[in-house]
Amino acid sequence: MAEKSKVNNSLNSYYLLTLGCAKNLVESEYLAGQLHQAGYQPVSQPADAVWLLVNTCAFITSAVEENIDHILTLAAGKQAGQKLVVIGCLVGRFARKLQKIIPEADLFIAPGQTGNLLNLLQTPPPNCVALAPARDILNGPRIISTGPSWAYLRLSDGCRRRCSFCAIPHIRGKLRSRSQEEVLTEAGDLASAGVREINLVAQDLSSYGWDQGKKNGLLELLEKLNFIAGLRWIRLLYLHPDILNESFLRRAGELDKLLPYFDIPLQHISRPVLAAMGRSGSREELERAFKLLKKIIPQAIIRTTVMVGHPGEEEADFAQLTDFINEFKFNHLGCFIFEPQPGTRSARLPQVAGSVARARYKKVMALQKKISRAHLRALLGTQQDMLFLGAHPESRLLGSGRLWSQAPEADGEALVVEGWAEPGSIVKATVQKAHDYDLEVKIAAQPASDSAYVKS
């Protein structure tokens, strides 16, 4: 006898799967807020839902393939009465193709239409595809899915830059910054709800406010966020290197809640490769910028991202890149292998062999592993401020946390082997053991100081 469907058609139950970056996660939290306000009920298993919602990513080819696999898995398990809805970047980029390869989907919603989610669920368009130019940024009620006591806060959508390898401007549109008032109100609401750490995200935080005529929009916003009661840590995730000027760094270094954590993707260091990527700068300019950063804020933690295998990258260019990584010894570094994206300028250039790119990737990651291990070993015996997250999801014998120098879902973690605290609290932790990317720590008896991080 066939198993009876678990779907309860009398309820507006939904299962929401989020794929991709932190900005997608924030968007899903707004989508969940819309649904909650309208009386929809979340469930943790697809089989229990009427609505199967997938918020997608389409940044690189491997992400596209992975997203389609997830959607096809949901489609294969779809039961009578269930509706499959595909949302976000994948739709903004490949809506018509998706209709052909995933006929099981009942509705496709592009990024420019996510604000109309509720209306579209009730009255889908005739062709089941909701497309529109990206204009407003999704806002309104929000169900926080991170924590305890930390969250992402999105400042803008779209991008004003035109890197030749990137499809984001095509998918998300031009830069559109939220107003200061809107951001500050949301930050205040988060703090009132117990959030102590906010992680600012955007395609490029450095550009915040440019579309509103504000060349120092980010700094102006940070100065105001610094006064919000209850917030302890403010972290910047994704800055363009061109923001590293003396006036910004000196003022940023004076804000006591702004962590000296700088996420600054370089992509490359060779001038010819940067030019092919549609990015400005040179090794000499980037060297000056990073040296200025370390001079003004000596305790700065720097995370970067590089790309190998971009068209035009010769062995000499790659050697420059590894020399630079070895010279500056970044605290955290991620590496991507170039993937040609349809419609971008880089996709039309002569390509580097995949085997060569993969070999370069392995060399970069092997180098960074040694650098990371040395950085973490230097912390042995020190006390650091740590956000304690509670029980470790993979072991009942461990607690989980992040030092102020570790960004969520990007860097390593602090494995708590001794001691306990209230989940969501910021405590002192003594570093006892260092691994390649993670640390083992003991929670100290005394509470953390009022300072945002250990400055010594």
C-alpha positions in Angstrom: 0.0 0.0 0.0 1.4 3.4 -0.9 2.3 5.6 2.0 -0.2 8.4 2.6 1.0 11.8 1.8 2.0 13.9 4.7 1.0 17.1 3.0 -1.6 19.0 5.0 -3.5 21.0 2.3 -5.5 22.8 4.9 -2.4 24.7 6.1 -0.2 27.1 4.2 2.9 25.2 5.2 6.2 25.9 3.5 9.7 24.5 3.2 12.3 27.1 2.4 15.7 26.0 1.1 18.4 28.7 0.8 21.4 28.2 -1.4 24.4 30.5 -2.0 25.8 33.4 0.0 24.9 35.3 3.1 23.0 37.9 1.0 20.7 35.1 -0.1 20.3 34.0 3.5 19.2 37.6 4.4 16.7 37.6 1.5 15.3 34.3 2.6 14.8 35.7 6.1 12.8 38.5 4.6 10.8 36.0 2.6 10.1 34.0 5.7 9.0 37.3 7.4 6.5 37.9 4.6 5.2 34.4 4.9 4.9 34.5 8.7 3.0 37.8 8.7 0.5 36.2 6.2 0.0 33.1 8.4 2.1 30.6 6.6 3.8 28.0 8.7 7.4 26.8 8.2 8.2 23.1 8.3 11.6 21.4 8.4 10.9 18.6 6.0 9.8 18.9 2.3 7.3 16.1 2.7 5.4 18.1 5.2 5.0 21.3 3.1 2.4 22.6 0.6 4.9 25.1 -0.7 8.4 24.0 -1.7 10.5 27.2 -2.0 14.1 27.3 -3.2 16.1 30.5 -3.1 18.9 30.1 -5.6 22.4 31.2 -6.4 23.8 31.6 -10.0 27.2 33.2 -9.3 29.4 30.5 -10.9 28.8 27.5 -13.1 29.4 25.0 -10.3 26.8 26.8 -8.1 24.3 26.7 -11.0 24.8 23.0 -11.4 24.5 22.3 -7.7 21.3 24.5 -7.4 19.7 22.6 -10.3 20.5 19.3 -8.6 18.8 20.5 -5.4 15.7 21.6 -7.3 15.5 18.3 -9.3 15.7 16.4 -6.0 12.7 18.3 -4.6 10.9 17.9 -7.9 11.4 14.2 -7.9 9.9 13.9 -4.4 7.0 16.3 -5.2 3.6 14.9 -4.0 0.1 15.6 -5.1 -1.0 19.1 -3.8 2.6 20.4 -3.5 3.8 23.5 -5.3 7.5 23.9 -6.3 8.6 27.6 -6.5 12.1 28.5 -7.7 13.2 32.0 -6.6 16.2 34.3 -7.0 19.4 34.6 -9.0 19.1 31.4 -11.0 15.7 32.6 -12.3 17.0 36.1 -13.0 19.7 34.5 -15.2 18.1 31.4 -16.8 14.3 31.7 -16.4 13.4 30.4 -19.8 15.9 27.6 -19.8 14.7 26.5 -16.3 11.1 26.2 -17.6 12.3 23.6 -20.1 14.5 21.5 -17.8 12.3 21.7 -14.7 8.7 21.4 -15.9 7.8 20.2 -12.4 8.2 23.7 -11.1 5.0 25.7 -10.7 6.4 29.2 -10.4 9.7 31.0 -11.1 10.3 34.3 -9.3 13.3 36.5 -10.3 15.1 38.8 -7.8 13.2 41.9 -8.9 9.9 40.2 -8.0 10.6 38.7 -4.6 8.7 41.6 -2.8 5.6 40.3 -4.5 6.0 36.7 -3.2 2.6 36.5 -1.4 0.6 37.8 -4.4 2.5 35.5 -6.8 1.8 32.4 -4.7 -1.9 33.2 -4.8 -2.1 34.5 -8.4 0.9 33.3 -10.4 1.4 34.9 -13.9 0.0 33.1 -16.9 3.4 31.7 -18.0 4.4 31.0 -14.3 7.5 33.2 -14.7 7.7 36.5 -12.7 10.4 38.7 -14.2 11.0 42.4 -13.6 14.0 44.7 -13.5 15.7 44.8 -10.1 14.6 48.0 -8.3 13.6 48.0 -4.7 15.6 46.0 -2.1 13.5 43.4 -0.3 12.6 44.7 3.1 10.0 44.4 5.8 9.4 41.8 8.5 12.3 39.3 8.9 12.8 36.0 10.6 16.4 35.7 11.8 17.8 32.2 11.1 21.3 32.8 12.5 22.5 33.3 16.0 22.3 33.1 18.9 22.9 36.9 19.2 24.4 37.5 15.7 22.9 38.3 12.3 23.7 39.7 8.9 22.6 43.1 7.9 22.4 44.0 4.2 23.2 47.5 3.1 22.6 47.4 -0.6 21.9 45.2 -3.6 23.4 45.2 -7.1 26.8 46.5 -8.0 28.3 49.6 -9.6 31.5 47.9 -10.7 31.9 45.9 -13.9 34.4 43.1 -13.3 34.7 41.2 -16.6 34.3 37.8 -15.0 31.2 38.6 -12.9 27.6 38.2 -13.8 26.2 39.8 -10.7 25.3 43.2 -12.3 23.4 41.3 -14.9 21.5 39.2 -12.3 21.0 41.8 -9.5 21.2 45.0 -11.4 22.8 48.4 -10.7 23.8 49.5 -7.2 20.9 50.3 -5.0 21.7 51.4 -1.4 19.2 51.3 1.4 18.7 54.6 3.2 20.7 55.2 6.4 17.4 55.5 8.3 16.2 52.1 7.1 19.5 50.4 8.0 19.8 52.1 11.4 16.2 51.2 12.3 16.8 47.6 11.4 20.1 47.5 13.3 18.3 49.0 16.4 15.6 46.4 16.1 18.2 43.6 15.9 20.0 45.0 19.0 16.7 45.2 20.9 16.1 41.6 20.0 19.4 40.6 21.6 21.7 40.7 18.6 25.2 41.6 19.7 27.1 41.1 16.5 26.0 42.4 13.1 27.9 41.4 10.0 27.4 44.0 7.2 27.0 42.4 3.8 26.6 43.7 0.2 28.0 43.0 -3.2 30.5 45.8 -2.3 30.2 47.6 1.0 32.7 50.2 -0.2 30.1 51.5 -2.6 27.3 52.0 -0.1 25.7 55.4 -0.8 27.4 56.1 -4.1 24.1 55.9 -5.9 22.7 58.5 -3.4 25.6 60.9 -4.1 27.5 59.9 -0.9 31.2 59.1 -1.5 31.7 58.4 2.2 28.4 56.7 2.8 29.8 53.7 4.5 31.9 55.6 7.0 28.9 57.9 7.8 26.8 54.9 8.5 29.4 53.2 10.6 29.7 56.2 12.8 26.0 56.1 13.5 25.8 52.3 14.0 28.6 52.7 16.6 26.1 54.5 18.9 23.4 51.9 18.8 22.9 50.6 22.4 23.3 46.8 22.8 25.5 46.2 19.8 29.0 45.0 20.7 30.6 43.9 17.4 30.2 45.4 13.9 32.0 43.4 11.1 32.6 44.4 7.5 32.2 41.7 4.9 33.5 42.5 1.4 35.3 45.8 0.8 36.9 46.9 -2.4 40.6 47.7 -2.0 40.1 51.3 -3.1 38.6 52.1 0.2 41.9 51.7 2.0 42.8 55.4 2.3 44.1 57.2 5.3 41.0 59.1 6.2 38.8 56.0 6.2 41.2 53.9 8.1 41.9 56.4 10.8 38.3 57.1 11.5 37.4 53.4 11.3 40.1 52.6 13.8 38.5 55.0 16.3 35.1 53.3 16.3 35.1 51.0 19.3 32.4 48.6 18.1 33.8 48.2 14.6 36.0 45.1 14.7 39.4 45.5 13.1 38.4 42.8 10.6 38.8 43.7 6.9 37.4 41.3 4.2 39.1 42.7 1.1 39.0 40.4 -2.0 42.0 41.1 -4.2 41.2 38.6 -7.0 44.7 39.0 -8.2 47.9 41.1 -7.9 49.3 41.1 -11.4 48.5 44.3 -13.4 47.8 42.4 -16.7 45.5 40.0 -15.0 43.7 42.7 -13.1 43.3 44.6 -16.3 41.8 41.5 -18.0 39.5 41.2 -15.0 38.3 44.8 -15.5 39.8 45.8 -12.1 42.0 48.7 -11.4 45.2 48.7 -9.5 48.6 47.1 -9.5 50.8 45.2 -7.1 52.6 48.4 -6.0 49.3 50.2 -5.3 47.9 47.2 -3.3 51.1 46.8 -1.4 50.9 50.5 -0.3 47.2 50.1 0.7 47.8 47.0 2.9 50.9 48.5 4.5 48.9 51.6 5.3 46.1 49.5 6.8 48.6 47.6 9.1 50.3 50.9 10.0 47.2 52.6 11.1 45.4 49.5 12.6 48.3 47.1 13.6 45.9 44.6 15.1 43.9 44.3 11.9 42.7 40.9 10.8 42.7 40.7 7.0 40.7 38.2 4.9 41.0 38.1 1.1 39.9 36.1 -1.8 41.9 35.4 -5.0 41.1 33.8 -8.3 43.4 31.6 -10.3 43.1 30.5 -13.9 41.6 33.7 -15.3 42.3 34.2 -19.0 45.7 35.8 -19.5 47.2 34.4 -16.2 50.7 33.2 -17.1 53.1 31.4 -14.8 54.9 34.7 -14.0 51.5 36.3 -13.0 50.8 33.3 -10.7 54.2 33.6 -9.2 53.5 37.2 -8.4 50.3 36.2 -6.7 51.9 33.5 -4.5 54.8 35.9 -3.6 52.3 38.5 -2.5 50.4 36.0 -0.4 53.6 34.8 1.2 54.7 38.4 1.9 51.5 39.6 3.5 50.5 36.4 5.2 46.8 37.0 5.3 44.9 35.7 8.3 42.2 34.2 6.2 42.2 33.5 2.4 39.8 31.9 0.0 40.7 30.8 -3.5 38.5 30.3 -6.5 39.2 28.7 -9.9 37.9 30.9 -12.7 34.8 29.6 -14.3 33.7 31.4 -17.6 30.2 32.8 -17.1 28.0 33.2 -20.2 27.6 36.8 -21.2 30.7 38.1 -19.5 33.7 39.5 -21.2 36.1 37.1 -19.6 34.2 34.1 -21.1 35.1 35.4 -24.6 38.9 35.4 -23.9 41.3 32.5 -24.5 41.0 30.2 -21.5 43.7 28.8 -19.2 43.7 24.9 -19.2 41.6 23.5 -16.4 44.4 21.2 -15.2 46.7 24.3 -14.9 44.1 26.2 -12.9 43.5 23.3 -10.6 47.2 22.9 -9.9 47.5 26.6 -9.1 44.5 26.4 -6.7 46.2 23.5 -4.8 49.4 25.5 -4.5 47.6 28.6 -3.1 45.6 26.6 -0.6 48.7 24.6 0.6 50.5 27.9 1.1 47.6 29.4 3.0 47.3 26.4 5.2 50.8 27.0 6.5 50.2 30.7 7.0 46.9 30.0 8.8 48.5 27.5 11.1 51.3 30.0 12.0 48.8 32.7 12.8 46.7 30.5 15.0 49.8 29.1 16.8 50.7 32.7 17.7 47.5 32.8 19.7 48.4 29.9 22.0 48.0 30.9 25.7 46.3 34.3 24.9 42.9 35.3 26.0 40.5 36.5 23.3 37.0 37.8 23.3 34.7 35.0 21.9 31.0 34.8 20.9 29.8 31.6 22.5 27.3 29.8 20.3 26.3 26.9 22.5 26.7 23.1 22.0 28.7 22.1 19.0 26.4 20.7 16.3 28.7 17.7 15.6 29.6 16.7 19.2 28.0 16.8 22.6 31.4 16.9 24.2 32.3 20.3 22.7 31.0 23.8 22.7 31.1 26.1 19.7 32.2 29.7 19.4 33.9 32.3 17.2 36.7 34.6 18.3 36.3 38.3 17.3 38.8 37.5 14.5 36.7 34.8 12.9 33.8 35.7 10.6 30.7 33.5 10.5 30.6 30.8 7.9 33.8 31.9 6.3 36.7 31.4 8.7 37.6 28.7 11.2 35.8 28.2 14.6 36.7 28.0 18.2 36.1 24.5 19.6 35.2 24.9 23.3 36.8 22.0 25.2 36.3 23.3 28.7 33.9 25.7 30.3 30.4 26.9 29.4 28.5 30.1 29.2 25.1 31.5 28.1 24.7 30.9 24.4 25.0 34.2 22.6 27.2 35.8 25.2 30.6 37.3 24.6 33.2 35.7 26.9 36.9 35.5 27.5 38.5 32.4 26.0 42.0 31.1 26.5 43.5 29.5 23.4 44.9 26.0 24.2 45.5 24.3 20.9 45.8 25.4 17.3 44.8 23.4 14.2 45.2 24.4 10.5 42.1 26.6 10.6 40.3 26.0 14.0 41.2 26.5 17.6 40.6 24.7 20.8 39.8 27.1 23.7 38.8 27.1 27.4 36.2 29.6 28.6 37.8 31.8 31.3 36.2 32.4 34.6 35.9 36.1 34.2 33.5 37.7 31.8 34.6 39.6 28.7 35.5 43.2 29.1 33.4 46.0 27.6 36.0 46.4 24.8 35.1 44.9 21.5 38.2 42.9 21.2 41.5 42.2 22.8 43.8 45.1 21.7 47.1 43.9 23.2 
